[in-house]
Amino acid sequence: MNKKFILLLTLISLSAVAFSQPMGGGSMNWATDGNSYTTLERGKIVKVEMPSMNKTTLIETEKLFPKDSIQSRQLSSFQWSAKEDKCLLFINTETLYHKTTGEVWLYVIKTGTLKQLGKSLRQDGLMYAKFSPDANNVAYVYQDKSNSKVVYNLYSENLVSGKIKQLTFDTRDRSINGTFDWVYAEELMCKDGFRWSPDGKSIAFWNIDASQVRNYLMLNTTDSTYSFTVPVEYPKAGEDPSPAKIGVVDIASAKTKWMKINGDPRQNYLVRMEWAGDHELIIQQLNRKQNKTNILLADSKTAVCKQLWSESDAAWIDIRASWNGGDNMGWDWIENKKAFIWASEKDGWRHLYRIGMDGKESLITKGNFDVIKLNLIDEANNTLYFAASPDNFTQRYLYRTKLDGSGNPERITSADLPGTHNYVMSPNGKWARHSFSSHLYMPASEWISLKDMKPLDETKSIAKNLKEDPYGKQIEFFKVTTEDNVTLDGWIVKPKDFDPSKKYPVFFYVYGEPWSSTVMDQYGVGRNSQFGDNIPDQGYLFVSVDNRGTPSPRGREWRKSIYRKIGIVNIRDLAMGAKEVLKWSYCDTSRVAVSGWSGGGSSTLNLMFQYPEIFKTGISVAAVANQLAYDNTYQERYMGIPQETRADFIAGSPYTYAKNLKGNLLYIHGTGDDNVHFANAEKLFNELIRYNKPFQMMAYPMRSHGIYEGEGTREHLRTISSKFLQENCPPGGR
C-alpha cells in the first residue's frame, strides 16, 4: 500500500552509495573514497570534505538557468560520472503513477558547457538517465505518448557526436522497457529498470508487458464539461501480474538477447537484477505467491540461466527493499563478487548471511533479534554495521559485528539517549551522519567518526543541541497482555490537565497491516494532523497499540502470524489490546473512538463492525473495504491467491461485517485514488445501505490516496474529521 500515508513519520536511513545519483534520488551523494559528498543547497551543487566539513560550490544552477529564461527550470537531482568530470542534471521532474519524467542536461566541469539531451525526442519525457562506465554515452528511457499510446523504450546518446540511438523498438501501448508498471513500482519498489554492463557495450533491462493487465478506469467528472476516464494498469487480486523478462541489448547493433528464465512469466516476479561480472547477470526471481525465491545466474552471451540459491517460507518472503528501505538497485557484494550478503528469516529472526557464488551460505549476525537495516559493509575492516533493538522493539540502535561471522554483535550506539537512531555512513566506514529522534526530544543530528562514535564538532553535536519536546512529556509507553496471552506495545497521550479521578474518552489510532508499526519511540508519535495535532488537549486519551503482523522487530512469528488472516488476527489483537486499556479507571468505555488511513482505514472499519461493543465512533479514510479489489502483489503476498484462498479474502474484508455496525461512522475517500480505488467505498456503501445502517461519508472529487490536492482540501479534511469526532465522542473528563 502507499507508504506515504501509512507511516507516522518517515525514517530517513540511507545506505552508503557511490558518487552517483539516479533521477529522483536522495540529496547526499558520497564520493567513492568516502572522504567527501555532494549535495544540493539552495540551487547549488556543493562538495563537502570530510572531516573538515569545508564546502566548495561546484555548480551554480541559477547561473546555468537564468530567471529571465523563457522557461523556468528547477534542479531535482544530479548524477556524476565515474571521474567526476561530468554531471547529469535532472530538471523539472514530475512523477505520475510512479513514472518520473523530466529533462536531462549534461554539464561538463572543465569547459563549463551545458547541453540538453534527447533534443529530437519530447524533451520532458526522459527517465532514469545514466552514464556509461566510460562516460562517453548516456542511456535513458523515453516515455512516448504519441498516437494515443504510452510506450517506453531505451535509447543511448553519444556525448561526443550527439547521436541518439534507439535500442528497443516496442510500439504496443503500455509496453515498458527499462522501467516498470504501476504494481511493480508500488509494491516491489522497482522503478529504475536498466543497468549498463561493466564494459559499457551492452545494457541489461527489464521488459514489462503491461498491455496484458486490465486498466482500472478512474472517472474524472470535474476537469471538463463531459466526464472522461483515466486508465491505470492495475492487476487486482486474483489477476495475473504483468509478464516480465530480462534482456541484454548490444549497443552497437541494437539487438536484444532475452535471458532464458524458467517459469511462467505471468506467475513469477523478477524483483532484482545486477551485473555479477563482465558477461553474467544475477537475478532474483520471486514466485507469484511470494513464498519462494530463486537467485539465478544468467550468461548474457548464451542467455542460459542456472540456479545459484533458493529459499522458501510457509508465509511470504520479504524482498530487500521492503525491510531495508530504498528501491531495488544494487547488490551487496563482498570478496570481489565471489560472495554477497543476504537476509533470511529461516531461523525465526531476520539475520544476515554470506552466500558464496558456489551457493554455500553461512550466518553472520547471531542472536535472538532482528536485523532492522543493513547500514554498511566495511570489508576492509572486516566489519558489518546494522540496526537492531533486541530489548525494546519500539527503538533503533547501531550494532556492528565481524563480517566473517566470527564475532558477536556489539551495540555501539550510546545508552545515553533511548529512542530511534539512524546513520548515513561513508563507504570507507570512517564517517556517519547520525540522527536521533524520540518522543521526548526534537529531532537532532550530528556528524560523527565511526571509529570512536564521537562528534566531529562538539558545538554541533546532538548532546549540545538537543531540545526537549514539551508535548513528549505527555506521552507514555506501555505494554499490555491480552486475554489471548499476546503482549502488545502501546503509547498513550493524556491531556495536560489530566485528572486521574475523572473518566476521559479514548481515541485509538490504528494501522494494523504489515507495512508499518504505529508504536515507535520517535518524534511525531502521538500526533495526527488529520485532527489538528493536539488531540489529547482537546480532551481525549490518545492511544495506539501495535498488533501482530506489523513489521516490528519481534521475530518472524510475530510478523507472519497474520498470513491469510489480515482482518482477523490483527483486528482481534487491536480489539483485545483496547479492551485491556479500557480497564484503566480513567477510561470512559462509553466514549471510545478509532481512526486510521489506508490499511488503518480498513482496520477502523473491521473494529467498528467486528467489535461494536468496544468501538462506538470511527473515522475511516481510504480503506480497502474489499480485499479482492486491491492489487495482486500486495494482497496475494499476505493472503494467498484468491483462486485458492477466496474464503480468507472475504473473511478479512470489512464489507463482510458491515451489517454489524452500531456506532457512528464517517467514511472518507478520494474519487481519484489510483491506489485504493473508490470502488472499495461503493462496495461498502451498498452493504451498509442493504442493512439499513446509517453512516456519514465524504468523497473528495479526483483527490488521490493522500487527499491533498486542491485548495483548502487539508483544512477541510481536518475540519470534518474533528467535528465528527467531537460531536459523536464528546471530549473532556467527567
Buried (B, 14 or more C-beta within 10 A) or exposed (E): BBEBBBBBBEBBBBBBBBBBBBBBBBEBBBBBEBBBBBBBEEBBBBBBEBBEEEEEEBBEBEEBBEEEEEEEBEBBBBBBBBEBEBBBBBBBBEBEBBBBBBBBBBBBBEEEEBEEBBEEBBBBBBBBBBBBBEBBBBBBBBBBEEEEBBBBBBBBBBBEEEEBBEBBEBEEBBBBBBBBBBBBBBBBBBBBBBBBBEEBEBBBBBBBBBBBBEBBEBEBEEEEEEEEEBBBBBBBBBBBBBBBBBBBBBBEEBEBBEBEBEEEBBEBBBBBBBBBBEBBBBBBBBBBBBBBBBBBBBBBEEBEBEEBBEBEBEBBBBBBBBBBBBBBBBBBBBEEBEBBBBBBBBEEBBBBBBBBBEEEBEEBBBBEBBBBBBBBBBBEBEBBBBBBBBEBBBBBBBBBBBBEBEBEBEBBBEEEBBBBBBBBBBBBBBBBBBBBBBBBBBBBBBBBBBEEBEBBEEEBBBEEEBEEBEBBEBBEBBEBEBEEEBEBBBBBBBBEEBEEEBBBBBBBBBBBBBBBBBBBBBBBBBBBEBBBEBBBBBBBBBBBBBBBBBBBBBBBEBBBBBBBBBBBBBBBBBBBBBBBBBEBEBBBBEBBBBBBBBBBBBBBBBBBBBBBEBBBBBBBBBBBBBBBBBBBBBBBBBBBBBEEBBEBBBBBBBBBBBEBBEBBBBBBBBBBBBBBBBBBBBBBBEBBEEEEBEBEBBBBBBBBBBBBBBEEBBEBBBEBBBEBBBEBBBBBBE
